[in-house]
């Protein structure tokens, strides 16, 4: 029985659609990730626990995790009838909390040996205004030999948390931090620093010198700039910092020890536009410095959104050359770890 022309056309279109779908599937990228910025506990030093973290990692192709505590604890003030849920939940202060590192160390050391290699603990439980902190860090390195693979996230300029935290305003370029940068270089440890580039209202890089000075003065210390100095709170008031891209471009050229954590506050409005499409100027910056950027979820003690945070970078990664995308997604974080760790992770 002869096949009519309309049927042939329909079959042709169906075949073509199938071919196009198969071609698209063949070129679809799948990434394995390193999460370069994860807090095992929240601002009350509580965690959903390692089993939930392991499940989230397995389900979302996250092979490696920078795991740290939170260096401050939020106070539940006597005058507050309800416990706050976040550090900004009320006006009670926060205080430096060194036991956060013990919580992290305990969680990692309880893992089977074959699982520990996926976790890269960073020390964070110290006051960056205290010149005794370098001695405390050395003490922790001695107490847990071979465990710690970095320092941070160090809280310096950090939105309203700075005002809420007891004591002086911490700066990334004070004398206490100078001692820590020296100690980090001596022990081959990277340092992740949260140092806002500006305040909520100043439309200029008001605090830039606080992160640029240590980059210049400590060329042998690898410094990861958390969120490239941005934050959601700054964006609520300013939407987008026009000076961020040219400033970061200059700094990456000037300081080979600078690395950038592209965690969630960088995704929009910088890496992606309002329609969710990658911005060409940021793609170009990453391609010029393919080994200097890494991804972080910045989740805090809860891991149900871990995969969503990491996969949200996929449109940006897909617009990069495949080799660069995999460096940003996974390899760059591993490359900045101590040399002994890098060798074992390869």
BELSUL-V181576 format. One record per pair of residues at least 4 apart in sequence whose ideal C-beta (glycine too) atoms are under 6 Angstrom apart, sorted by the first residue. I is the first residue (numbers start at 1). J is the second residue. D is the distance in Angstrom with one decimal. If there is no record, write none. Layout:
BEGIN
<<I,J,D> <I,J,D>>
END
This chain:
BEGIN
<<3,7,5.0> <3,8,5.7> <29,318,5.9> <31,329,4.4> <32,61,4.9> <32,63,5.1> <32,330,5.2> <33,61,6.0> <33,62,4.6> <33,310,5.1> <33,329,5.2> <33,330,5.6> <34,64,4.0> <34,330,4.7> <34,333,4.1> <34,334,5.9> <35,62,5.5> <35,65,4.7> <35,296,6.0> <35,297,5.1> <36,66,5.1> <36,261,5.7> <36,294,4.1> <36,296,4.4> <36,333,4.1> <37,261,5.2> <37,263,4.9> <37,296,2.6> <37,298,4.9> <38,65,5.2> <38,66,5.9> <38,67,5.7> <38,297,5.7> <38,299,5.8> <39,68,5.9> <39,70,5.4> <39,300,4.6> <40,47,5.3> <40,67,5.2> <40,104,5.3> <41,45,4.9> <41,47,4.7> <41,69,5.3> <41,70,5.5> <41,103,5.8> <41,301,4.9> <42,46,5.5> <42,300,4.8> <42,301,3.2> <43,70,5.6> <43,74,4.3> <43,87,4.6> <44,74,6.0> <45,73,5.5> <45,100,6.0> <46,301,5.9> <47,301,4.8> <48,52,4.5> <48,302,5.0> <48,303,5.5> <50,107,5.2> <52,303,5.1> <53,303,4.8> <56,303,4.3> <56,306,4.2> <57,62,4.2> <60,307,3.3> <64,118,5.6> <65,119,5.6> <66,120,5.1> <66,122,5.8> <67,104,6.0> <67,119,5.1> <67,121,5.4> <68,122,4.2> <68,124,4.7> <68,153,5.9> <69,100,2.9> <69,101,5.7> <69,103,5.9> <69,104,5.0> <69,124,5.3> <69,125,5.8> <70,100,5.7> <71,124,4.5> <71,125,5.5> <71,155,5.4> <72,94,4.1> <72,96,5.8> <72,97,5.8> <72,165,5.7> <73,95,6.0> <73,97,4.1> <74,87,4.8> <74,94,5.0> <75,92,4.6> <75,93,5.5> <76,83,5.1> <77,92,3.7> <80,90,5.5> <84,89,2.9> <84,90,4.9> <85,89,5.3> <87,94,5.6> <87,161,5.5> <88,160,5.6> <93,164,5.3> <93,166,5.1> <94,164,5.2> <94,165,4.8> <95,166,4.9> <96,127,4.2> <98,125,4.0> <100,125,4.3> <101,123,5.5> <101,125,4.1> <101,140,6.0> <104,121,5.4> <105,109,5.9> <105,144,5.4> <108,119,5.2> <108,121,5.5> <111,115,4.3> <111,116,5.0> <120,149,4.5> <121,147,5.7> <121,148,5.6> <122,150,4.1> <122,152,5.1> <123,137,5.7> <123,140,5.7> <123,148,5.1> <123,151,5.1> <124,152,5.8> <124,153,5.8> <126,133,4.0> <126,136,5.3> <127,133,5.9> <128,154,5.4> <128,156,5.9> <128,170,4.4> <128,176,5.8> <128,177,5.5> <129,167,5.9> <129,168,5.1> <129,170,5.1> <129,176,5.6> <130,176,5.5> <131,175,5.8> <131,176,4.6> <133,176,5.5> <134,179,3.8> <134,180,5.3> <134,183,4.9> <137,183,6.0> <141,148,5.8> <149,337,5.2> <149,338,5.8> <149,341,5.3> <150,189,5.2> <150,190,4.6> <151,184,5.5> <151,189,5.5> <151,191,4.6> <152,191,5.5> <152,192,3.0> <153,192,4.8> <153,194,5.4> <153,226,5.7> <154,193,4.8> <155,194,5.4> <156,170,4.5> <156,171,5.6> <156,172,4.5> <156,195,4.6> <157,162,5.9> <157,195,5.1> <157,196,4.0> <157,207,5.3> <158,162,5.2> <158,194,5.3> <159,231,5.3> <159,233,4.1> <161,165,6.0> <162,169,5.8> <171,210,4.9> <172,177,5.8> <172,193,5.1> <172,195,4.2> <172,210,4.7> <172,211,5.0> <172,214,5.8> <173,210,4.8> <173,213,4.2> <173,214,5.4> <181,214,5.7> <181,218,4.2> <181,221,4.6> <184,189,4.4> <184,191,4.9> <184,221,5.1> <185,220,4.4> <185,221,4.6> <188,338,4.4> <190,222,4.1> <190,224,5.8> <190,336,4.8> <191,223,5.4> <192,224,4.2> <192,226,5.7> <194,226,4.3> <195,210,5.6> <195,211,4.4> <196,207,5.9> <196,229,5.6> <197,205,5.2> <197,208,5.7> <197,229,3.1> <198,202,4.9> <198,205,5.7> <198,206,4.4> <199,206,5.6> <200,234,5.8> <200,237,4.4> <201,237,5.9> <202,206,4.4> <205,243,5.8> <205,247,5.7> <208,212,5.5> <209,213,5.5> <213,217,5.9> <214,218,5.2> <215,223,5.9> <215,255,4.3> <215,258,5.5> <219,257,5.5> <222,257,5.4> <222,336,5.2> <223,257,5.9> <224,259,4.6> <224,261,5.3> <225,260,5.5> <226,261,4.9> <227,263,5.5> <227,265,4.8> <227,266,5.7> <228,248,5.7> <228,260,5.1> <228,266,6.0> <230,234,5.9> <230,265,4.9> <231,265,5.4> <232,265,5.2> <234,238,5.7> <235,239,6.0> <240,269,4.5> <243,247,5.3> <244,248,6.0> <249,285,5.9> <251,255,5.6> <251,258,5.7> <252,289,4.9> <252,292,5.9> <259,292,5.3> <259,336,5.9> <260,293,5.1> <261,294,6.0> <261,296,4.9> <262,266,4.7> <262,293,5.5> <262,295,5.5> <263,296,3.7> <263,298,4.2> <264,298,5.7> <264,309,5.9> <266,270,5.2> <266,271,5.9> <267,271,5.3> <267,272,5.9> <267,312,6.0> <268,272,5.2> <270,282,5.9> <271,282,5.2> <271,316,4.7> <272,276,5.3> <273,277,5.2> <273,279,5.7> <278,283,5.5> <278,315,6.0> <278,316,4.8> <278,319,4.1> <283,319,5.6> <286,293,5.3> <287,324,6.0> <290,324,4.4> <290,327,5.6> <291,332,5.6> <293,328,5.1> <294,332,4.6> <294,333,4.4> <295,313,5.5> <297,306,5.3> <297,309,3.9> <297,310,5.6> <299,306,5.4> <305,309,5.7> <307,311,5.8> <313,317,5.6> <314,318,5.9> <317,325,4.2> <317,329,5.8> <320,324,4.6> <320,325,4.2> <325,329,6.0> <326,330,5.9> <327,331,4.6> <327,332,5.1> <334,345,4.9> <337,341,4.2> <337,342,5.4>>
END
